[in-house]
């Protein structure tokens, strides 16, 4: 098990992991917009994940403003997914 900073090349694995958590909606578009195309998000500073057997099993994102992912509202601060 290893804790890593999220990087651009982790995008597909991160989206796959999030699809397990957030059902329905346009999760790929929303994750892309929130993390990978947002000029205010520094993914290598704000996003972390735990990896086991080359699979993301948990993530932590430090948010600077209210975000919406699917039907879920994420408040300012930190949120984690397991």
Secondary structure as UniProt FT lines:
FT   STRAND          2..5
FT   HELIX           8..10
FT   HELIX           11..21
FT   HELIX           27..31
FT   HELIX           32..36
FT   TURN            39..40
FT   HELIX           43..46
FT   STRAND          47..52
FT   TURN            53..54
FT   STRAND          55..63
FT   STRAND          67..69
FT   TURN            70..71
FT   STRAND          72..74
FT   STRAND          77..81
//
